[in-house]
Amino acid sequence: MRAACLCAVLVLCGCRASAAPLSVEVSSAFDWQRETTLRCNLRMDDYRISAAGSWQSGASSAELMAGLSSSWLRIGPLSPAGALREAGNPLGFQAGSDVFVQRSGLLLDSSLPAHPPGILVMPLARTLGVFYQELPHGGEWMGCMASAFQRPGVSLEGFVSLSEPPPQSMGEEWITDSAPFAGGKILSSAARFVFDGQPFGMTATLGASLGEMSLPGGFLHLHLFARTGALRLFLLFARADRTYLSPSGDPPREASSISAALLLGDADGSVDMRLSRSVRPPGFSSLPFLAGTTEAGFTAEKRLVTGSDALLSVRVAGSRTVHDETDGATDSSARFSATASLRLSPVKLESGFACSDTDGLSAKAGAERVLDRKGSLVTFEGTALHLGAAEPAFSTIASLRLKRKSFHATVTFGFVEVRLPGLPNDLAKGLRLSLQWGSHSP
């Protein structure tokens, strides 16, 4: 509510008159016996006001958010981007992550549950700013950020902040991991150099932390990429000290990681391959330095035109994850899926299956029919069967979407993950009935 009042005052007192039209967008979603949401966005010139509310069925209170965003001011629920996001979890990104192309700063986030409220003031837009924000688990975070050398393809960004998160409780896991945060203030900083050229580019980030009751620590990111024609290659090396602390007081879960991503594709198909390896710190015990995670995955998609109105698409994906524990034990999981769809205007048919170590085997089939040229369509997801590790279950969903100029609505009805042994009692639990609609000014 405080954010909503501040937004109203800022709009009434700080926005200069403009002949630019006001754009309004309103949307709502109702999910029977589950959740109801309402969203509203207003845009005029460089200003955007967002408000949203969510009500859970049976809950005594609602989740609300409101915020304002412009080139010089952002207030409301904010999420970090660029170097500020890297400092929060330095070993939590893969080579293909979008964090390395984001401009450093704080962005207005209208998602629910809402991010912690905060304010960012930029007297020199895109060059200098100061911010204040509450931390997710209590405490506060404030600092300043700046950027220089904003030339085409070259930039230098950085920030300095002071935070005071609450102390963390100590459990038994600290013996083989980093010690929990003991409390006190944390001084954080990071500098990032970005070079975006053709066909090569790089992003290098160096960050550090110094706690009032902890040792200094740092992290390093080196992100390289190459682009030529339909080929894109990304490489990432990340390293963090065990003594590094994020502004929220969290230590890194791993000591270092290296990952690679290869994308090859055009309008008729694409191939995406990913490989990463991360190693956990040895902690304070004498256990061998074996703990780590290896992940590999791929996605391939091909589109074939079989006639003037027919389009056949095939998508195959697979992944495997291996966890190495400090005692030498290994835990692994794998997943594979394949989907084929045939579009013969105005009808689209789709079927596929997926299997994994944990969820077993599932299969699905569906159909979609376009009703008119304005985008209205009806979708039927047929019957999806879930077999294997879990109890056998089925899902079936039908939806109707109507679209008329500045208005759209979707009605969905069906059953989701109804256990076969529980029939017919589980039908009511798996029932899905929802209505979504939205409207925007021309």
TORKOL-4160 file (C-alpha; in steps of 0.2 Angstrom, whole numbers, padded with zeros to 4 digits, m for minus):
442
<pt num="1" X="0000" Y="0000" Z="0000"/>
<pt num="2" X="0014" Y="0012" Z="0004"/>
<pt num="3" X="0021" Y="0009" Z="m0014"/>
<pt num="4" X="0004" Y="0012" Z="m0021"/>
<pt num="5" X="0002" Y="0029" Z="m0012"/>
<pt num="6" X="0020" Y="0034" Z="m0017"/>
<pt num="7" X="0016" Y="0030" Z="m0035"/>
<pt num="8" X="0000" Y="0040" Z="m0035"/>
<pt num="9" X="0010" Y="0055" Z="m0028"/>
<pt num="10" X="0024" Y="0054" Z="m0040"/>
<pt num="11" X="0012" Y="0053" Z="m0055"/>
<pt num="12" X="0002" Y="0068" Z="m0050"/>
<pt num="13" X="0016" Y="0079" Z="m0045"/>
<pt num="14" X="0031" Y="0073" Z="m0055"/>
<pt num="15" X="0024" Y="0069" Z="m0072"/>
<pt num="16" X="0024" Y="0083" Z="m0084"/>
<pt num="17" X="0010" Y="0086" Z="m0096"/>
<pt num="18" X="0011" Y="0077" Z="m0112"/>
<pt num="19" X="0001" Y="0075" Z="m0128"/>
<pt num="20" X="0006" Y="0057" Z="m0129"/>
<pt num="21" X="m0009" Y="0045" Z="m0128"/>
<pt num="22" X="m0012" Y="0035" Z="m0112"/>
<pt num="23" X="m0011" Y="0016" Z="m0115"/>
<pt num="24" X="m0021" Y="0006" Z="m0103"/>
<pt num="25" X="m0020" Y="m0013" Z="m0101"/>
<pt num="26" X="m0031" Y="m0023" Z="m0090"/>
<pt num="27" X="m0031" Y="m0042" Z="m0087"/>
<pt num="28" X="m0039" Y="m0055" Z="m0075"/>
<pt num="29" X="m0038" Y="m0073" Z="m0072"/>
<pt num="30" X="m0050" Y="m0084" Z="m0062"/>
<pt num="31" X="m0045" Y="m0102" Z="m0057"/>
<pt num="32" X="m0060" Y="m0111" Z="m0048"/>
<pt num="33" X="m0056" Y="m0115" Z="m0030"/>
<pt num="34" X="m0038" Y="m0110" Z="m0032"/>
<pt num="35" X="m0033" Y="m0092" Z="m0037"/>
<pt num="36" X="m0040" Y="m0076" Z="m0044"/>
<pt num="37" X="m0028" Y="m0062" Z="m0051"/>
<pt num="38" X="m0031" Y="m0045" Z="m0057"/>
<pt num="39" X="m0018" Y="m0034" Z="m0067"/>
<pt num="40" X="m0017" Y="m0016" Z="m0073"/>
<pt num="41" X="m0004" Y="m0007" Z="m0083"/>
<pt num="42" X="m0004" Y="0011" Z="m0088"/>
<pt num="43" X="0009" Y="0019" Z="m0100"/>
<pt num="44" X="0012" Y="0037" Z="m0105"/>
<pt num="45" X="0028" Y="0043" Z="m0113"/>
<pt num="46" X="0042" Y="0036" Z="m0103"/>
<pt num="47" X="0031" Y="0031" Z="m0088"/>
<pt num="48" X="0024" Y="0015" Z="m0083"/>
<pt num="49" X="0012" Y="0011" Z="m0068"/>
<pt num="50" X="0009" Y="m0007" Z="m0064"/>
<pt num="51" X="m0003" Y="m0014" Z="m0051"/>
<pt num="52" X="m0008" Y="m0032" Z="m0047"/>
<pt num="53" X="m0018" Y="m0042" Z="m0034"/>
<pt num="54" X="m0019" Y="m0061" Z="m0031"/>
<pt num="55" X="m0031" Y="m0070" Z="m0020"/>
<pt num="56" X="m0029" Y="m0088" Z="m0015"/>
<pt num="57" X="m0045" Y="m0098" Z="m0011"/>
<pt num="58" X="m0047" Y="m0100" Z="0007"/>
<pt num="59" X="m0033" Y="m0087" Z="0012"/>
<pt num="60" X="m0037" Y="m0073" Z="0024"/>
<pt num="61" X="m0027" Y="m0060" Z="0015"/>
<pt num="62" X="m0022" Y="m0055" Z="m0003"/>
<pt num="63" X="m0005" Y="m0053" Z="m0012"/>
<pt num="64" X="m0004" Y="m0035" Z="m0019"/>
<pt num="65" X="0009" Y="m0025" Z="m0029"/>
<pt num="66" X="0011" Y="m0008" Z="m0036"/>
<pt num="67" X="0025" Y="0001" Z="m0044"/>
<pt num="68" X="0031" Y="0015" Z="m0056"/>
<pt num="69" X="0045" Y="0014" Z="m0069"/>
<pt num="70" X="0053" Y="0028" Z="m0079"/>
<pt num="71" X="0070" Y="0032" Z="m0086"/>
<pt num="72" X="0075" Y="0041" Z="m0070"/>
<pt num="73" X="0064" Y="0033" Z="m0056"/>
<pt num="74" X="0058" Y="0015" Z="m0052"/>
<pt num="75" X="0048" Y="0012" Z="m0036"/>
<pt num="76" X="0039" Y="m0004" Z="m0030"/>
<pt num="77" X="0044" Y="m0022" Z="m0031"/>
<pt num="78" X="0062" Y="m0022" Z="m0039"/>
<pt num="79" X="0072" Y="m0037" Z="m0046"/>
<pt num="80" X="0091" Y="m0035" Z="m0049"/>
<pt num="81" X="0098" Y="m0036" Z="m0066"/>
<pt num="82" X="0116" Y="m0037" Z="m0074"/>
<pt num="83" X="0130" Y="m0036" Z="m0061"/>
<pt num="84" X="0118" Y="m0034" Z="m0046"/>
<pt num="85" X="0110" Y="m0050" Z="m0051"/>
<pt num="86" X="0127" Y="m0059" Z="m0053"/>
<pt num="87" X="0133" Y="m0053" Z="m0036"/>
<pt num="88" X="0117" Y="m0061" Z="m0028"/>
<pt num="89" X="0121" Y="m0079" Z="m0035"/>
<pt num="90" X="0138" Y="m0079" Z="m0044"/>
<pt num="91" X="0138" Y="m0098" Z="m0047"/>
<pt num="92" X="0120" Y="m0099" Z="m0052"/>
<pt num="93" X="0121" Y="m0096" Z="m0071"/>
<pt num="94" X="0124" Y="m0106" Z="m0087"/>
<pt num="95" X="0133" Y="m0100" Z="m0102"/>
<pt num="96" X="0117" Y="m0096" Z="m0111"/>
<pt num="97" X="0110" Y="m0085" Z="m0097"/>
<pt num="98" X="0103" Y="m0068" Z="m0102"/>
<pt num="99" X="0111" Y="m0060" Z="m0086"/>
<pt num="100" X="0127" Y="m0057" Z="m0096"/>
<pt num="101" X="0117" Y="m0046" Z="m0109"/>
<pt num="102" X="0107" Y="m0036" Z="m0096"/>
<pt num="103" X="0111" Y="m0018" Z="m0092"/>
<pt num="104" X="0115" Y="m0017" Z="m0073"/>
<pt num="105" X="0102" Y="m0010" Z="m0062"/>
<pt num="106" X="0085" Y="m0014" Z="m0054"/>
<pt num="107" X="0070" Y="m0017" Z="m0064"/>
<pt num="108" X="0051" Y="m0015" Z="m0059"/>
<pt num="109" X="0044" Y="m0033" Z="m0058"/>
<pt num="110" X="0025" Y="m0035" Z="m0058"/>
<pt num="111" X="0026" Y="m0054" Z="m0055"/>
<pt num="112" X="0017" Y="m0062" Z="m0040"/>
<pt num="113" X="0022" Y="m0066" Z="m0026"/>
<pt num="114" X="0030" Y="m0049" Z="m0027"/>
<pt num="115" X="0048" Y="m0045" Z="m0025"/>
<pt num="116" X="0054" Y="m0034" Z="m0010"/>
<pt num="117" X="0049" Y="m0016" Z="m0012"/>
<pt num="118" X="0063" Y="m0003" Z="m0016"/>
<pt num="119" X="0067" Y="0013" Z="m0025"/>
<pt num="120" X="0080" Y="0018" Z="m0038"/>
<pt num="121" X="0083" Y="0036" Z="m0042"/>
<pt num="122" X="0094" Y="0040" Z="m0058"/>
<pt num="123" X="0098" Y="0058" Z="m0059"/>
<pt num="124" X="0108" Y="0054" Z="m0074"/>
<pt num="125" X="0098" Y="0041" Z="m0084"/>
<pt num="126" X="0108" Y="0025" Z="m0088"/>
<pt num="127" X="0124" Y="0033" Z="m0080"/>
<pt num="128" X="0122" Y="0036" Z="m0062"/>
<pt num="129" X="0109" Y="0030" Z="m0049"/>
<pt num="130" X="0106" Y="0027" Z="m0030"/>
<pt num="131" X="0095" Y="0013" Z="m0023"/>
<pt num="132" X="0087" Y="0006" Z="m0008"/>
<pt num="133" X="0078" Y="m0010" Z="m0006"/>
<pt num="134" X="0072" Y="m0022" Z="0007"/>
<pt num="135" X="0080" Y="m0040" Z="0007"/>
<pt num="136" X="0069" Y="m0055" Z="0004"/>
<pt num="137" X="0072" Y="m0062" Z="0022"/>
<pt num="138" X="0073" Y="m0046" Z="0031"/>
<pt num="139" X="0086" Y="m0032" Z="0033"/>
<pt num="140" X="0089" Y="m0019" Z="0020"/>
<pt num="141" X="0101" Y="m0015" Z="0005"/>
<pt num="142" X="0107" Y="0002" Z="m0001"/>
<pt num="143" X="0120" Y="0008" Z="m0013"/>
<pt num="144" X="0124" Y="0017" Z="m0029"/>
<pt num="145" X="0128" Y="0011" Z="m0047"/>
<pt num="146" X="0137" Y="0019" Z="m0062"/>
<pt num="147" X="0141" Y="0016" Z="m0080"/>
<pt num="148" X="0154" Y="0023" Z="m0091"/>
<pt num="149" X="0161" Y="0022" Z="m0109"/>
<pt num="150" X="0144" Y="0018" Z="m0116"/>
<pt num="151" X="0149" Y="0017" Z="m0134"/>
<pt num="152" X="0142" Y="0005" Z="m0147"/>
<pt num="153" X="0148" Y="m0012" Z="m0141"/>
<pt num="154" X="0158" Y="m0006" Z="m0126"/>
<pt num="155" X="0153" Y="m0002" Z="m0108"/>
<pt num="156" X="0159" Y="m0002" Z="m0091"/>
<pt num="157" X="0147" Y="m0004" Z="m0076"/>
<pt num="158" X="0149" Y="m0006" Z="m0058"/>
<pt num="159" X="0140" Y="m0004" Z="m0041"/>
<pt num="160" X="0144" Y="m0002" Z="m0022"/>
<pt num="161" X="0132" Y="m0007" Z="m0009"/>
<pt num="162" X="0130" Y="m0009" Z="0010"/>
<pt num="163" X="0117" Y="m0022" Z="0017"/>
<pt num="164" X="0113" Y="m0029" Z="0034"/>
<pt num="165" X="0104" Y="m0045" Z="0032"/>
<pt num="166" X="0098" Y="m0055" Z="0048"/>
<pt num="167" X="0110" Y="m0069" Z="0054"/>
<pt num="168" X="0106" Y="m0087" Z="0048"/>
<pt num="169" X="0103" Y="m0102" Z="0060"/>
<pt num="170" X="0117" Y="m0115" Z="0061"/>
<pt num="171" X="0113" Y="m0133" Z="0056"/>
<pt num="172" X="0123" Y="m0148" Z="0054"/>
<pt num="173" X="0126" Y="m0146" Z="0035"/>
<pt num="174" X="0139" Y="m0132" Z="0039"/>
<pt num="175" X="0152" Y="m0146" Z="0042"/>
<pt num="176" X="0153" Y="m0150" Z="0024"/>
<pt num="177" X="0148" Y="m0133" Z="0017"/>
<pt num="178" X="0151" Y="m0115" Z="0021"/>
<pt num="179" X="0148" Y="m0108" Z="0038"/>
<pt num="180" X="0131" Y="m0098" Z="0040"/>
<pt num="181" X="0131" Y="m0080" Z="0040"/>
<pt num="182" X="0134" Y="m0073" Z="0058"/>
<pt num="183" X="0126" Y="m0056" Z="0056"/>
<pt num="184" X="0132" Y="m0038" Z="0054"/>
<pt num="185" X="0134" Y="m0027" Z="0039"/>
<pt num="186" X="0141" Y="m0032" Z="0022"/>
<pt num="187" X="0150" Y="m0021" Z="0010"/>
<pt num="188" X="0148" Y="m0027" Z="m0008"/>
<pt num="189" X="0155" Y="m0021" Z="m0025"/>
<pt num="190" X="0157" Y="m0027" Z="m0043"/>
<pt num="191" X="0163" Y="m0020" Z="m0059"/>
<pt num="192" X="0159" Y="m0027" Z="m0076"/>
<pt num="193" X="0166" Y="m0024" Z="m0093"/>
<pt num="194" X="0156" Y="m0028" Z="m0109"/>
<pt num="195" X="0162" Y="m0030" Z="m0127"/>
<pt num="196" X="0150" Y="m0034" Z="m0140"/>
<pt num="197" X="0158" Y="m0036" Z="m0157"/>
<pt num="198" X="0156" Y="m0046" Z="m0172"/>
<pt num="199" X="0158" Y="m0060" Z="m0173"/>
<pt num="200" X="0166" Y="m0061" Z="m0155"/>
<pt num="201" X="0162" Y="m0053" Z="m0138"/>
<pt num="202" X="0165" Y="m0055" Z="m0120"/>
<pt num="203" X="0158" Y="m0050" Z="m0103"/>
<pt num="204" X="0170" Y="m0050" Z="m0088"/>
<pt num="205" X="0164" Y="m0047" Z="m0070"/>
<pt num="206" X="0174" Y="m0045" Z="m0054"/>
<pt num="207" X="0165" Y="m0044" Z="m0037"/>
<pt num="208" X="0170" Y="m0043" Z="m0019"/>
<pt num="209" X="0162" Y="m0043" Z="m0002"/>
<pt num="210" X="0168" Y="m0038" Z="0015"/>
<pt num="211" X="0158" Y="m0042" Z="0031"/>
<pt num="212" X="0158" Y="m0034" Z="0048"/>
<pt num="213" X="0160" Y="m0052" Z="0055"/>
<pt num="214" X="0167" Y="m0062" Z="0041"/>
<pt num="215" X="0182" Y="m0063" Z="0030"/>
<pt num="216" X="0183" Y="m0054" Z="0013"/>
<pt num="217" X="0179" Y="m0064" Z="m0002"/>
<pt num="218" X="0176" Y="m0062" Z="m0021"/>
<pt num="219" X="0170" Y="m0069" Z="m0037"/>
<pt num="220" X="0175" Y="m0069" Z="m0056"/>
<pt num="221" X="0164" Y="m0072" Z="m0071"/>
<pt num="222" X="0172" Y="m0073" Z="m0089"/>
<pt num="223" X="0159" Y="m0075" Z="m0102"/>
<pt num="224" X="0164" Y="m0077" Z="m0120"/>
<pt num="225" X="0153" Y="m0079" Z="m0136"/>
<pt num="226" X="0154" Y="m0080" Z="m0154"/>
<pt num="227" X="0141" Y="m0077" Z="m0168"/>
<pt num="228" X="0142" Y="m0081" Z="m0186"/>
<pt num="229" X="0127" Y="m0085" Z="m0197"/>
<pt num="230" X="0116" Y="m0098" Z="m0189"/>
<pt num="231" X="0129" Y="m0103" Z="m0176"/>
<pt num="232" X="0131" Y="m0096" Z="m0159"/>
<pt num="233" X="0143" Y="m0102" Z="m0146"/>
<pt num="234" X="0144" Y="m0097" Z="m0127"/>
<pt num="235" X="0157" Y="m0101" Z="m0114"/>
<pt num="236" X="0157" Y="m0097" Z="m0096"/>
<pt num="237" X="0170" Y="m0099" Z="m0082"/>
<pt num="238" X="0164" Y="m0094" Z="m0065"/>
<pt num="239" X="0174" Y="m0094" Z="m0048"/>
<pt num="240" X="0169" Y="m0089" Z="m0031"/>
<pt num="241" X="0179" Y="m0089" Z="m0014"/>
<pt num="242" X="0171" Y="m0099" Z="0000"/>
<pt num="243" X="0171" Y="m0083" Z="0011"/>
<pt num="244" X="0161" Y="m0073" Z="m0002"/>
<pt num="245" X="0144" Y="m0067" Z="0004"/>
<pt num="246" X="0130" Y="m0060" Z="m0007"/>
<pt num="247" X="0121" Y="m0044" Z="m0001"/>
<pt num="248" X="0108" Y="m0056" Z="0007"/>
<pt num="249" X="0122" Y="m0065" Z="0017"/>
<pt num="250" X="0122" Y="m0081" Z="0007"/>
<pt num="251" X="0138" Y="m0090" Z="0003"/>
<pt num="252" X="0141" Y="m0098" Z="m0014"/>
<pt num="253" X="0135" Y="m0116" Z="m0015"/>
<pt num="254" X="0149" Y="m0121" Z="m0027"/>
<pt num="255" X="0167" Y="m0116" Z="m0028"/>
<pt num="256" X="0168" Y="m0115" Z="m0047"/>
<pt num="257" X="0159" Y="m0119" Z="m0063"/>
<pt num="258" X="0162" Y="m0120" Z="m0081"/>
<pt num="259" X="0148" Y="m0122" Z="m0094"/>
<pt num="260" X="0146" Y="m0121" Z="m0113"/>
<pt num="261" X="0131" Y="m0119" Z="m0124"/>
<pt num="262" X="0130" Y="m0121" Z="m0143"/>
<pt num="263" X="0115" Y="m0115" Z="m0154"/>
<pt num="264" X="0113" Y="m0119" Z="m0172"/>
<pt num="265" X="0098" Y="m0115" Z="m0181"/>
<pt num="266" X="0087" Y="m0106" Z="m0194"/>
<pt num="267" X="0069" Y="m0104" Z="m0198"/>
<pt num="268" X="0068" Y="m0122" Z="m0203"/>
<pt num="269" X="0076" Y="m0130" Z="m0187"/>
<pt num="270" X="0088" Y="m0128" Z="m0173"/>
<pt num="271" X="0099" Y="m0138" Z="m0162"/>
<pt num="272" X="0104" Y="m0133" Z="m0144"/>
<pt num="273" X="0117" Y="m0142" Z="m0134"/>
<pt num="274" X="0122" Y="m0138" Z="m0116"/>
<pt num="275" X="0136" Y="m0144" Z="m0104"/>
<pt num="276" X="0141" Y="m0138" Z="m0087"/>
<pt num="277" X="0151" Y="m0144" Z="m0072"/>
<pt num="278" X="0151" Y="m0136" Z="m0055"/>
<pt num="279" X="0162" Y="m0141" Z="m0040"/>
<pt num="280" X="0157" Y="m0138" Z="m0022"/>
<pt num="281" X="0169" Y="m0131" Z="m0009"/>
<pt num="282" X="0176" Y="m0143" Z="0003"/>
<pt num="283" X="0169" Y="m0135" Z="0019"/>
<pt num="284" X="0178" Y="m0136" Z="0036"/>
<pt num="285" X="0181" Y="m0155" Z="0037"/>
<pt num="286" X="0194" Y="m0166" Z="0029"/>
<pt num="287" X="0182" Y="m0174" Z="0017"/>
<pt num="288" X="0189" Y="m0176" Z="0000"/>
<pt num="289" X="0185" Y="m0163" Z="m0013"/>
<pt num="290" X="0174" Y="m0173" Z="m0024"/>
<pt num="291" X="0157" Y="m0165" Z="m0022"/>
<pt num="292" X="0150" Y="m0158" Z="m0038"/>
<pt num="293" X="0137" Y="m0158" Z="m0052"/>
<pt num="294" X="0138" Y="m0162" Z="m0070"/>
<pt num="295" X="0124" Y="m0158" Z="m0082"/>
<pt num="296" X="0122" Y="m0161" Z="m0101"/>
<pt num="297" X="0107" Y="m0158" Z="m0112"/>
<pt num="298" X="0101" Y="m0155" Z="m0129"/>
<pt num="299" X="0086" Y="m0150" Z="m0139"/>
<pt num="300" X="0083" Y="m0152" Z="m0157"/>
<pt num="301" X="0068" Y="m0146" Z="m0168"/>
<pt num="302" X="0065" Y="m0148" Z="m0186"/>
<pt num="303" X="0051" Y="m0140" Z="m0197"/>
<pt num="304" X="0046" Y="m0148" Z="m0213"/>
<pt num="305" X="0034" Y="m0140" Z="m0226"/>
<pt num="306" X="0024" Y="m0155" Z="m0233"/>
<pt num="307" X="0012" Y="m0145" Z="m0244"/>
<pt num="308" X="0005" Y="m0128" Z="m0247"/>
<pt num="309" X="m0005" Y="m0128" Z="m0231"/>
<pt num="310" X="0004" Y="m0142" Z="m0221"/>
<pt num="311" X="0018" Y="m0140" Z="m0209"/>
<pt num="312" X="0026" Y="m0155" Z="m0199"/>
<pt num="313" X="0037" Y="m0151" Z="m0184"/>
<pt num="314" X="0047" Y="m0163" Z="m0173"/>
<pt num="315" X="0055" Y="m0159" Z="m0157"/>
<pt num="316" X="0067" Y="m0170" Z="m0147"/>
<pt num="317" X="0075" Y="m0166" Z="m0130"/>
<pt num="318" X="0086" Y="m0175" Z="m0117"/>
<pt num="319" X="0096" Y="m0171" Z="m0102"/>
<pt num="320" X="0106" Y="m0180" Z="m0089"/>
<pt num="321" X="0112" Y="m0174" Z="m0072"/>
<pt num="322" X="0125" Y="m0182" Z="m0061"/>
<pt num="323" X="0128" Y="m0177" Z="m0042"/>
<pt num="324" X="0145" Y="m0183" Z="m0034"/>
<pt num="325" X="0144" Y="m0182" Z="m0015"/>
<pt num="326" X="0159" Y="m0180" Z="m0003"/>
<pt num="327" X="0158" Y="m0198" Z="0002"/>
<pt num="328" X="0161" Y="m0204" Z="m0016"/>
<pt num="329" X="0143" Y="m0209" Z="m0019"/>
<pt num="330" X="0135" Y="m0204" Z="m0035"/>
<pt num="331" X="0117" Y="m0199" Z="m0039"/>
<pt num="332" X="0111" Y="m0197" Z="m0057"/>
<pt num="333" X="0094" Y="m0193" Z="m0066"/>
<pt num="334" X="0089" Y="m0193" Z="m0084"/>
<pt num="335" X="0075" Y="m0186" Z="m0094"/>
<pt num="336" X="0070" Y="m0188" Z="m0113"/>
<pt num="337" X="0055" Y="m0182" Z="m0123"/>
<pt num="338" X="0049" Y="m0181" Z="m0140"/>
<pt num="339" X="0035" Y="m0172" Z="m0148"/>
<pt num="340" X="0028" Y="m0171" Z="m0166"/>
<pt num="341" X="0015" Y="m0159" Z="m0173"/>
<pt num="342" X="0006" Y="m0158" Z="m0189"/>
<pt num="343" X="m0003" Y="m0141" Z="m0194"/>
<pt num="344" X="m0015" Y="m0143" Z="m0209"/>
<pt num="345" X="m0023" Y="m0126" Z="m0208"/>
<pt num="346" X="m0035" Y="m0123" Z="m0199"/>
<pt num="347" X="m0031" Y="m0138" Z="m0188"/>
<pt num="348" X="m0016" Y="m0143" Z="m0179"/>
<pt num="349" X="m0013" Y="m0161" Z="m0172"/>
<pt num="350" X="0001" Y="m0164" Z="m0159"/>
<pt num="351" X="0007" Y="m0180" Z="m0149"/>
<pt num="352" X="0022" Y="m0184" Z="m0139"/>
<pt num="353" X="0029" Y="m0193" Z="m0124"/>
<pt num="354" X="0042" Y="m0190" Z="m0110"/>
<pt num="355" X="0051" Y="m0202" Z="m0098"/>
<pt num="356" X="0062" Y="m0199" Z="m0083"/>
<pt num="357" X="0070" Y="m0208" Z="m0068"/>
<pt num="358" X="0059" Y="m0199" Z="m0056"/>
<pt num="359" X="0042" Y="m0196" Z="m0065"/>
<pt num="360" X="0041" Y="m0212" Z="m0075"/>
<pt num="361" X="0033" Y="m0212" Z="m0092"/>
<pt num="362" X="0020" Y="m0200" Z="m0098"/>
<pt num="363" X="0011" Y="m0198" Z="m0115"/>
<pt num="364" X="0000" Y="m0185" Z="m0122"/>
<pt num="365" X="m0010" Y="m0180" Z="m0138"/>
<pt num="366" X="m0020" Y="m0165" Z="m0143"/>
<pt num="367" X="m0028" Y="m0155" Z="m0156"/>
<pt num="368" X="m0030" Y="m0136" Z="m0160"/>
<pt num="369" X="m0042" Y="m0128" Z="m0172"/>
<pt num="370" X="m0042" Y="m0110" Z="m0178"/>
<pt num="371" X="m0059" Y="m0102" Z="m0179"/>
<pt num="372" X="m0056" Y="m0086" Z="m0188"/>
<pt num="373" X="m0042" Y="m0075" Z="m0195"/>
<pt num="374" X="m0043" Y="m0064" Z="m0179"/>
<pt num="375" X="m0034" Y="m0077" Z="m0169"/>
<pt num="376" X="m0048" Y="m0086" Z="m0161"/>
<pt num="377" X="m0046" Y="m0105" Z="m0158"/>
<pt num="378" X="m0051" Y="m0120" Z="m0149"/>
<pt num="379" X="m0039" Y="m0132" Z="m0141"/>
<pt num="380" X="m0041" Y="m0150" Z="m0134"/>
<pt num="381" X="m0026" Y="m0158" Z="m0126"/>
<pt num="382" X="m0034" Y="m0175" Z="m0127"/>
<pt num="383" X="m0029" Y="m0187" Z="m0113"/>
<pt num="384" X="m0011" Y="m0187" Z="m0105"/>
<pt num="385" X="m0006" Y="m0203" Z="m0096"/>
<pt num="386" X="0007" Y="m0203" Z="m0082"/>
<pt num="387" X="0014" Y="m0220" Z="m0079"/>
<pt num="388" X="0029" Y="m0227" Z="m0070"/>
<pt num="389" X="0037" Y="m0221" Z="m0054"/>
<pt num="390" X="0021" Y="m0212" Z="m0048"/>
<pt num="391" X="0004" Y="m0219" Z="m0047"/>
<pt num="392" X="m0005" Y="m0220" Z="m0064"/>
<pt num="393" X="m0014" Y="m0204" Z="m0068"/>
<pt num="394" X="m0023" Y="m0195" Z="m0083"/>
<pt num="395" X="m0026" Y="m0177" Z="m0088"/>
<pt num="396" X="m0038" Y="m0169" Z="m0101"/>
<pt num="397" X="m0040" Y="m0151" Z="m0105"/>
<pt num="398" X="m0051" Y="m0141" Z="m0117"/>
<pt num="399" X="m0050" Y="m0122" Z="m0120"/>
<pt num="400" X="m0058" Y="m0109" Z="m0131"/>
<pt num="401" X="m0049" Y="m0093" Z="m0135"/>
<pt num="402" X="m0058" Y="m0078" Z="m0142"/>
<pt num="403" X="m0049" Y="m0063" Z="m0149"/>
<pt num="404" X="m0057" Y="m0047" Z="m0155"/>
<pt num="405" X="m0047" Y="m0031" Z="m0158"/>
<pt num="406" X="m0042" Y="m0025" Z="m0141"/>
<pt num="407" X="m0051" Y="m0039" Z="m0131"/>
<pt num="408" X="m0046" Y="m0057" Z="m0128"/>
<pt num="409" X="m0053" Y="m0071" Z="m0117"/>
<pt num="410" X="m0049" Y="m0089" Z="m0114"/>
<pt num="411" X="m0060" Y="m0102" Z="m0105"/>
<pt num="412" X="m0052" Y="m0118" Z="m0099"/>
<pt num="413" X="m0061" Y="m0134" Z="m0093"/>
<pt num="414" X="m0054" Y="m0151" Z="m0089"/>
<pt num="415" X="m0045" Y="m0163" Z="m0076"/>
<pt num="416" X="m0027" Y="m0163" Z="m0071"/>
<pt num="417" X="m0017" Y="m0177" Z="m0064"/>
<pt num="418" X="m0032" Y="m0188" Z="m0058"/>
<pt num="419" X="m0025" Y="m0204" Z="m0050"/>
<pt num="420" X="m0033" Y="m0219" Z="m0058"/>
<pt num="421" X="m0033" Y="m0229" Z="m0042"/>
<pt num="422" X="m0043" Y="m0214" Z="m0034"/>
<pt num="423" X="m0057" Y="m0214" Z="m0047"/>
<pt num="424" X="m0070" Y="m0207" Z="m0045"/>
<pt num="425" X="m0066" Y="m0198" Z="m0029"/>
<pt num="426" X="m0051" Y="m0189" Z="m0036"/>
<pt num="427" X="m0061" Y="m0181" Z="m0050"/>
<pt num="428" X="m0066" Y="m0166" Z="m0040"/>
<pt num="429" X="m0048" Y="m0163" Z="m0034"/>
<pt num="430" X="m0041" Y="m0163" Z="m0051"/>
<pt num="431" X="m0055" Y="m0152" Z="m0059"/>
<pt num="432" X="m0049" Y="m0137" Z="m0068"/>
<pt num="433" X="m0060" Y="m0122" Z="m0072"/>
<pt num="434" X="m0053" Y="m0106" Z="m0077"/>
<pt num="435" X="m0057" Y="m0089" Z="m0086"/>
<pt num="436" X="m0044" Y="m0077" Z="m0092"/>
<pt num="437" X="m0048" Y="m0061" Z="m0101"/>
<pt num="438" X="m0038" Y="m0045" Z="m0105"/>
<pt num="439" X="m0042" Y="m0028" Z="m0113"/>
<pt num="440" X="m0030" Y="m0014" Z="m0119"/>
<pt num="441" X="m0033" Y="0003" Z="m0127"/>
<pt num="442" X="m0029" Y="0004" Z="m0146"/>
